[in-house]
């Protein structure tokens, strides 16, 4: 998500006020807010959900609708959302 620079603080406030509710939403296992260090108005929310259905339930919720309605006018360009799946895990905790 790329925000208008003048609205980055507004977005951070919206995220801060909704993050606990999102994390507590049924099916949400993890939620992070990431920022591009070279483009400080560019953010990504990274979340883990129990299933695609759990994510869809969240997207249909009042919580999402109200959060999105407040966030959308702050964008500098259209936001992109996509889902991914783990293909491979590499590292000491990967077990091999």
C-alpha distances in whole Angstrom, upper triangle without the diagonal:
4,6,10,12,14,12,11,14,14,10,12,15,14,13,16,18,17,16,20,20,18,19,23,22,24,23,20,21,19,15,14,11,10,9,10,14,14,11,11,8,6,5,6,8,12,14,18,20,23,23,21,23,22,18,19,22,19,17,20,21,21,19,16,17,17,14,12,14,14,10,10,12,10,7,8,8,8,5,7,9,12,15,17,20,22,24,26,26,28,29,32,31,30,34,35
4,7,9,12,10,9,13,13,10,13,16,15,14,17,19,19,19,23,23,21,22,26,25,28,27,24,25,22,18,16,13,12,10,10,13,12,9,9,6,4,6,9,12,15,18,21,23,27,27,25,27,26,22,23,25,22,20,23,24,23,21,19,19,19,16,14,16,15,11,10,11,9,6,6,6,8,7,9,12,15,18,20,24,25,27,29,29,30,31,34,33,33,37,38
4,6,8,6,6,10,10,8,11,13,13,13,16,18,18,18,22,22,21,23,26,25,28,28,25,26,23,19,17,14,13,11,12,14,14,10,9,5,6,8,11,13,17,20,23,25,29,29,27,28,27,24,24,26,23,21,23,23,23,21,18,18,18,15,13,14,12,9,9,9,6,4,5,7,9,9,12,15,18,21,23,27,28,31,32,32,33,34,36,35,36,39,40
4,5,5,7,10,10,10,12,14,15,16,18,20,20,21,25,25,24,26,29,28,32,31,28,30,27,23,21,17,17,14,14,16,15,11,10,7,9,11,15,17,20,23,27,29,32,32,30,32,31,27,28,29,26,24,26,26,25,23,21,21,20,17,16,16,14,11,11,9,6,6,5,8,11,12,15,18,22,25,27,30,32,34,35,35,36,37,40,39,39,43,44
4,5,6,8,10,10,12,14,15,16,18,20,21,21,25,26,25,26,30,30,33,33,29,30,27,23,21,17,16,13,13,14,13,10,8,6,9,12,15,18,21,24,28,30,34,34,32,34,32,29,30,31,28,26,29,28,27,25,23,23,22,19,18,18,16,13,14,12,9,9,8,12,15,15,18,20,24,26,28,32,33,35,36,35,36,36,39,38,39,43,44
4,6,7,8,10,12,13,14,16,17,19,20,21,25,26,25,27,30,30,33,34,30,32,28,25,22,19,18,16,17,17,17,14,11,9,12,14,18,20,23,26,30,32,35,36,34,35,33,30,31,32,28,27,29,28,27,25,23,23,21,19,18,18,15,13,14,12,9,10,10,14,16,17,20,23,26,29,31,34,36,38,39,38,39,39,42,41,42,45,47
4,5,5,6,9,10,11,12,14,15,17,18,21,22,21,24,26,26,30,30,27,28,25,22,20,16,16,14,16,17,17,14,12,9,11,12,15,17,20,23,27,28,32,32,31,32,30,27,27,28,25,23,25,25,23,21,19,19,17,15,14,14,11,9,11,9,6,8,9,13,15,15,18,20,23,26,28,32,33,36,37,36,37,38,40,39,39,43,45
4,5,5,6,9,10,11,12,14,16,16,19,21,20,21,24,25,28,28,25,26,23,19,16,13,13,11,13,14,15,11,8,6,9,9,13,14,18,20,24,26,30,30,29,31,28,25,27,27,24,23,25,24,23,20,19,20,18,15,15,16,13,10,12,12,8,9,10,13,15,14,17,19,22,24,26,29,30,33,34,33,34,34,36,35,36,40,41
4,5,5,6,9,10,10,12,14,15,18,20,19,21,24,24,28,28,25,26,23,19,17,14,14,13,15,16,17,14,11,10,12,12,15,16,19,21,25,27,31,32,31,32,29,26,28,28,24,24,26,25,23,20,19,20,18,15,16,16,13,11,14,13,10,12,14,17,18,17,20,21,24,26,28,31,32,35,36,35,35,35,37,36,37,41,43
4,5,5,6,9,10,11,13,14,17,18,18,20,22,23,26,27,24,26,23,19,18,14,16,15,17,18,20,17,14,11,13,13,15,16,19,21,25,26,30,30,29,30,28,25,26,26,22,21,23,22,20,17,17,17,15,12,13,13,9,8,11,11,8,11,13,16,17,16,19,20,24,26,28,31,33,36,37,35,37,37,39,37,38,42,44
4,5,5,6,8,10,11,12,15,16,15,17,20,20,24,24,21,22,19,16,14,11,13,12,15,17,18,15,12,10,11,10,12,12,16,17,21,23,26,27,26,27,24,21,23,23,19,18,21,20,18,15,14,15,13,10,10,12,8,6,9,10,7,9,12,14,15,13,16,17,20,22,24,27,29,32,33,32,33,34,36,34,35,39,40
4,5,5,6,9,10,10,13,15,14,16,19,20,23,23,20,21,18,14,12,9,11,11,14,15,18,15,12,10,12,10,12,12,15,17,20,22,26,27,26,27,25,22,24,24,20,20,22,21,20,16,16,17,15,12,13,15,11,10,13,14,11,13,15,17,18,16,18,18,21,23,24,27,28,31,32,31,32,32,33,32,33,37,39
4,5,5,6,9,10,13,14,14,16,18,19,23,24,21,22,19,16,15,12,15,15,18,19,21,19,15,14,15,13,15,14,17,19,22,23,27,28,27,28,25,23,24,24,20,20,22,20,18,15,15,16,14,11,13,14,11,10,14,14,12,14,17,19,20,18,21,21,24,25,27,30,31,34,35,33,35,35,36,34,36,39,41
4,6,5,6,8,11,12,12,14,16,17,20,21,18,20,18,14,14,12,15,15,19,20,22,20,17,15,15,13,14,13,16,17,20,21,24,25,24,25,22,20,21,20,17,17,18,16,15,12,12,13,10,7,9,11,7,7,11,12,11,13,16,18,18,16,18,18,21,22,25,28,29,33,34,33,34,34,36,34,35,38,41
4,5,5,6,9,10,10,11,14,15,18,19,15,17,14,11,10,8,12,13,16,18,21,18,15,14,14,11,11,10,13,13,17,18,21,23,22,23,20,17,19,19,15,15,18,16,15,12,11,13,12,8,10,12,10,9,12,14,12,14,17,18,18,15,17,16,19,20,22,24,26,29,30,29,31,31,32,30,31,35,37
4,6,6,8,10,10,11,14,15,19,20,16,17,15,12,11,10,13,14,18,19,22,20,17,16,16,14,14,12,15,15,18,20,23,24,24,25,22,20,22,21,17,18,21,18,17,13,14,16,14,11,14,15,13,12,16,17,15,17,20,22,22,19,21,20,22,23,25,27,28,31,32,30,32,31,32,30,32,35,37
4,6,7,8,10,12,13,14,18,19,17,18,16,14,14,13,16,18,21,23,26,23,20,19,19,16,17,15,17,17,19,20,23,25,25,25,21,20,21,20,16,17,19,16,15,11,13,14,12,9,13,14,12,12,16,17,16,18,21,23,23,20,22,21,23,24,26,28,30,33,34,32,34,34,35,33,34,37,40
4,6,5,6,9,10,11,14,16,13,15,14,11,12,12,16,18,21,23,26,23,21,19,19,16,15,12,14,14,16,17,20,21,21,21,18,16,18,16,13,14,16,13,12,8,9,12,10,7,11,13,11,11,15,17,16,18,21,22,21,18,20,18,20,21,23,25,27,30,31,30,32,32,34,31,32,35,38
4,5,5,6,8,10,13,14,11,12,10,8,9,9,13,16,19,21,24,22,20,19,18,14,13,10,12,11,13,14,17,19,20,20,17,15,17,16,13,14,17,14,14,10,11,14,13,10,13,15,14,13,16,19,18,19,22,23,22,19,19,18,19,19,21,23,24,27,28,27,29,29,30,27,28,32,34
4,5,5,6,9,12,13,11,12,11,9,11,12,16,19,23,24,27,26,23,22,22,18,17,14,14,13,14,15,17,20,20,20,17,16,18,17,14,16,18,15,15,11,13,16,15,12,16,18,17,17,20,22,21,22,26,26,25,22,23,21,22,21,23,24,25,29,29,28,30,30,30,28,29,32,35
4,5,5,6,10,12,10,12,12,11,13,14,18,21,24,27,29,28,25,24,23,19,18,14,15,13,15,14,16,18,19,18,14,14,16,14,11,13,15,11,11,8,10,13,12,11,14,16,15,16,19,21,21,22,26,26,25,22,22,20,21,21,23,24,26,29,30,29,31,31,32,29,30,33,36
4,5,5,9,10,7,10,9,8,11,12,16,19,22,25,27,25,23,22,20,17,15,11,12,10,11,11,13,15,15,15,12,11,13,12,8,11,13,10,11,8,8,12,12,10,12,15,15,15,17,20,20,20,24,24,22,19,19,16,17,17,19,20,22,26,27,26,28,29,30,27,28,31,33
4,6,8,9,6,7,6,6,9,12,15,19,22,24,27,26,24,23,22,18,16,12,11,9,10,10,12,15,16,16,12,12,15,14,11,13,16,14,15,11,12,16,16,14,16,19,18,18,20,23,23,23,26,26,25,21,21,18,19,17,19,20,21,24,25,24,26,26,27,24,25,28,31
4,6,8,7,8,9,10,13,16,19,22,26,28,31,30,27,27,25,21,19,16,15,12,12,11,13,15,17,16,12,13,15,13,11,14,16,13,14,11,13,16,16,15,17,20,20,20,22,25,25,26,29,29,27,24,24,21,21,20,21,22,23,27,28,26,29,29,29,26,27,30,33
4,6,6,9,10,11,14,16,20,23,26,29,32,30,28,27,25,21,19,15,15,12,12,10,11,13,14,13,9,10,12,9,7,11,12,10,11,9,10,14,14,14,16,18,19,19,21,24,24,25,28,28,26,22,22,19,19,18,20,21,22,26,27,26,29,30,31,27,28,30,33
4,6,9,11,13,16,19,22,26,29,31,34,33,31,30,28,24,21,17,16,13,12,9,9,11,12,11,7,9,11,9,8,12,13,11,14,12,13,16,17,17,18,21,22,22,24,27,27,28,31,30,28,24,23,20,20,18,20,20,21,25,26,26,29,29,30,27,27,29,32
4,6,9,11,15,18,21,24,27,30,33,31,30,29,26,23,20,16,14,11,8,5,5,7,9,9,5,7,10,9,9,12,13,13,16,14,14,17,19,18,19,22,23,22,24,28,28,27,30,29,27,23,22,18,17,15,16,16,18,21,23,22,25,26,27,24,24,26,29
4,6,8,11,14,17,21,24,26,29,28,26,25,23,19,16,13,11,7,6,5,6,9,11,11,8,8,11,10,9,12,14,13,16,13,13,17,18,16,17,21,21,20,22,25,25,25,28,27,25,21,20,16,16,14,15,15,17,20,22,21,24,24,25,22,22,25,28
4,7,11,14,17,20,23,26,29,28,26,26,24,20,17,13,11,7,5,6,7,10,13,14,10,11,14,14,12,15,18,17,19,17,16,20,21,19,20,24,24,22,24,28,27,27,29,29,27,23,21,18,17,15,15,15,15,19,19,18,21,21,22,19,19,22,24
4,7,10,13,17,20,22,25,24,23,23,20,16,14,10,8,5,5,7,10,13,14,16,13,12,15,16,13,16,19,18,20,17,16,20,20,18,19,22,22,20,22,26,24,24,27,26,24,21,19,17,16,14,14,15,15,19,19,17,20,20,21,18,19,22,24
4,7,10,13,17,19,22,21,19,19,17,13,10,7,6,4,7,9,12,14,15,17,14,12,15,16,13,14,18,17,18,15,14,17,18,15,16,19,19,17,19,22,21,20,23,23,21,18,17,14,15,14,14,16,16,20,21,19,21,21,23,20,21,24,27
4,6,10,13,15,18,18,16,16,14,10,8,6,5,6,9,12,16,18,18,20,17,15,18,19,16,17,20,19,21,17,16,19,19,16,17,20,19,16,19,22,19,19,21,21,20,17,16,15,15,15,15,17,17,20,21,19,20,20,22,20,21,25,27
4,7,10,13,16,14,12,12,11,7,6,5,6,9,12,15,19,20,20,22,20,17,20,21,17,17,21,20,21,17,16,19,18,15,15,18,17,14,16,19,16,16,18,18,18,15,15,14,15,16,17,19,19,22,23,21,23,23,25,23,24,28,29
4,7,9,12,11,10,11,9,6,5,6,7,11,14,17,21,22,22,24,22,19,22,23,20,20,24,23,24,21,19,21,21,17,17,21,19,16,18,20,17,16,17,17,18,15,14,14,15,16,16,18,19,21,22,20,21,21,23,22,23,27,28
4,6,9,8,6,8,6,4,6,9,11,14,18,21,24,25,25,27,25,22,24,26,23,22,26,25,26,23,21,23,22,19,18,21,19,16,17,19,16,14,15,16,17,14,15,15,17,18,19,21,22,24,24,23,23,23,26,25,26,30,31
4,5,5,6,8,6,6,8,12,13,17,20,23,27,27,26,29,28,24,27,29,26,25,28,28,29,26,24,25,25,22,21,23,22,18,19,20,17,15,15,15,17,15,15,16,18,19,19,22,22,24,24,23,23,24,26,26,27,30,31
4,6,6,9,9,10,12,15,16,20,23,26,30,31,30,33,31,28,30,32,29,28,32,31,32,29,27,29,28,24,24,26,24,21,22,23,19,18,17,18,20,18,19,20,21,23,23,25,25,26,26,25,24,24,27,27,28,31,32
4,6,9,9,11,14,17,18,22,25,29,32,33,32,34,33,30,32,34,31,30,33,33,34,31,28,30,30,26,25,27,25,22,22,23,19,18,16,17,19,18,19,21,22,24,24,27,26,28,28,27,26,27,29,30,30,34,34
4,6,6,9,12,15,17,21,24,27,31,31,30,33,31,28,30,32,29,27,31,31,31,28,26,27,26,23,22,24,22,18,19,19,16,14,12,14,16,15,16,18,20,23,23,26,27,28,29,28,28,28,31,31,32,35,36
4,5,8,11,14,17,20,24,27,30,31,30,32,30,27,29,31,27,26,29,29,29,26,24,25,24,21,20,22,20,16,18,18,14,13,13,14,17,15,17,19,21,23,24,27,27,29,30,28,29,29,31,31,32,36,36
4,7,10,13,16,20,23,26,29,30,28,30,29,25,27,28,25,24,27,27,26,24,21,22,22,18,17,19,17,13,14,14,11,9,9,11,13,12,15,17,19,22,23,26,27,30,30,30,30,31,33,33,33,37,38
4,7,10,13,17,20,23,27,27,25,28,26,23,24,26,23,22,25,25,25,23,20,21,21,18,16,18,17,13,14,15,12,10,10,10,12,10,12,14,16,18,20,23,24,26,27,26,27,28,31,30,30,34,35
4,7,10,13,17,19,23,24,22,25,23,19,21,23,20,19,22,22,23,20,17,19,19,15,14,17,16,12,13,15,12,11,12,12,13,10,11,12,14,16,17,20,21,24,25,24,25,26,28,27,28,31,33
4,6,10,13,16,20,20,19,21,20,16,18,20,17,16,20,20,21,18,16,18,19,15,14,17,17,13,14,17,14,13,14,14,13,10,9,9,11,12,14,17,18,20,21,21,22,23,26,25,25,29,30
4,6,10,13,16,17,16,18,16,13,16,17,14,14,18,17,18,16,13,16,17,13,13,16,16,13,14,17,15,14,17,16,15,11,11,9,11,11,13,16,17,20,21,20,22,23,25,24,24,27,29
4,7,10,14,15,14,17,15,12,15,17,14,15,18,18,20,17,15,18,19,16,16,19,19,16,18,21,19,18,20,19,18,14,12,10,10,10,10,12,13,17,18,17,19,20,22,20,20,24,26
4,7,10,11,12,14,12,9,13,14,12,13,16,16,18,16,14,17,18,16,16,20,20,17,19,22,21,20,23,22,20,16,14,11,11,9,10,12,13,17,18,17,19,20,22,20,20,23,25
4,7,9,10,12,10,9,12,14,12,14,17,17,20,17,16,19,21,18,19,22,23,21,22,26,25,24,26,25,23,19,17,14,12,10,10,10,11,15,16,15,18,19,21,18,18,21,23
4,5,7,9,6,6,10,11,10,12,14,15,18,16,15,18,20,18,18,22,23,21,22,26,26,25,28,26,24,20,18,14,13,10,11,11,13,16,18,18,21,22,24,21,20,23,25
4,7,8,6,8,11,11,11,14,16,16,19,18,17,20,23,21,21,25,26,25,26,30,29,28,31,30,27,23,21,18,16,13,13,12,13,17,18,18,22,23,24,21,20,22,25
4,5,5,7,9,10,11,13,15,16,19,18,17,20,22,21,21,24,26,25,25,29,29,28,31,29,26,22,20,16,14,11,12,11,13,16,19,19,23,25,26,23,22,24,26
4,5,5,6,9,10,11,12,14,18,17,15,18,21,20,19,22,24,23,23,27,27,26,28,26,23,20,17,13,11,9,11,11,14,17,19,21,24,26,28,25,24,26,28
4,5,5,6,9,10,10,12,16,16,15,17,20,20,19,22,24,23,23,27,28,27,30,28,25,22,19,16,14,12,14,14,17,20,23,24,28,29,31,28,27,29,31
4,5,5,6,9,10,11,14,14,13,15,18,17,18,21,22,22,22,26,27,26,29,27,24,21,19,16,15,13,15,15,17,21,23,23,27,28,30,27,26,28,30
4,5,5,6,9,10,13,12,10,13,16,15,15,18,20,18,19,23,23,22,25,24,21,17,16,12,11,10,12,14,16,20,22,22,26,28,29,26,26,28,30
4,5,5,6,9,12,12,10,12,15,15,14,17,19,19,19,22,23,23,26,24,20,18,16,13,12,11,14,16,19,22,25,26,29,31,33,30,29,32,34
4,5,5,6,10,10,10,11,14,15,15,17,19,19,20,23,24,24,27,26,23,20,19,16,16,15,18,19,22,25,27,28,31,33,34,31,30,33,35
4,5,5,8,8,6,9,12,11,12,14,16,16,17,20,21,21,25,23,21,18,17,14,15,14,17,18,21,25,27,27,30,31,33,30,30,32,35
4,6,8,8,6,7,11,10,9,12,15,14,14,18,19,19,22,21,17,15,14,12,13,13,16,19,22,25,27,28,31,32,34,32,31,34,36
4,7,8,7,7,11,12,11,13,16,16,16,19,21,21,24,23,20,18,17,15,16,16,20,22,25,28,31,31,34,36,38,35,34,37,39
4,5,5,6,9,10,11,12,14,15,16,19,21,21,25,24,21,19,19,17,18,18,22,23,26,29,32,32,35,36,38,35,35,37,40
4,5,5,6,8,10,10,12,14,15,18,19,21,24,24,22,20,21,19,21,21,24,26,29,33,35,35,38,39,40,37,37,40,43
4,6,6,6,8,10,11,12,14,17,18,19,23,23,21,18,19,17,19,20,23,25,27,31,33,32,35,36,37,34,35,38,40
4,6,5,6,8,10,10,11,15,16,16,20,20,17,15,16,14,16,17,20,22,25,28,30,30,33,34,36,33,33,36,39
4,6,5,6,9,10,10,13,15,16,20,19,17,15,16,15,18,19,22,25,28,31,33,34,36,38,40,37,37,40,42
4,5,5,6,9,10,12,14,16,19,20,18,16,18,17,20,22,25,27,30,33,35,35,38,39,40,38,38,41,44
4,6,5,6,9,11,12,13,17,17,16,14,16,15,18,19,22,25,28,31,33,32,35,35,37,35,35,39,41
4,5,5,6,9,10,11,15,14,13,11,13,12,16,18,21,24,27,30,32,32,34,35,38,35,35,39,41
4,6,6,7,10,11,15,15,14,13,15,16,19,21,25,28,30,33,36,36,38,39,41,39,39,43,44
4,6,7,8,10,14,15,14,14,17,17,20,23,26,29,31,34,36,36,38,39,41,39,39,43,45
4,6,6,7,11,12,11,10,13,14,17,20,23,26,28,31,33,33,35,36,38,36,36,40,42
4,5,6,9,10,9,8,12,13,17,19,23,26,29,31,33,34,36,37,39,38,38,41,43
4,6,9,10,10,11,15,16,20,23,26,30,32,35,37,37,39,40,42,41,41,44,46
4,7,9,10,11,14,16,20,23,25,29,31,34,35,35,37,38,40,39,39,43,44
4,5,7,7,11,14,17,20,23,27,29,31,33,33,35,36,38,37,37,41,42
4,7,9,12,15,19,22,24,28,30,32,34,34,35,37,39,39,38,42,43
4,6,9,13,16,20,22,26,28,30,32,32,34,36,39,38,37,41,42
4,7,10,13,17,20,23,26,28,30,31,33,35,38,37,36,40,40
4,7,10,14,16,20,23,25,27,28,30,31,34,33,32,36,37
4,7,10,13,17,19,21,24,25,27,29,32,31,30,33,34
4,7,10,14,17,19,22,23,25,27,30,28,27,31,32
4,7,10,14,16,18,20,22,25,28,26,25,28,29
4,7,10,13,16,17,20,23,25,23,22,25,26
4,7,9,12,13,17,19,22,20,18,22,22
4,6,9,11,15,17,20,18,16,19,19
4,6,7,11,14,16,15,12,15,16
4,7,10,14,17,15,12,15,15
4,7,10,13,12,9,11,11
4,7,9,9,6,9,9
4,7,8,6,9,8
4,6,5,8,8
4,6,7,8
4,6,8
4,6
4
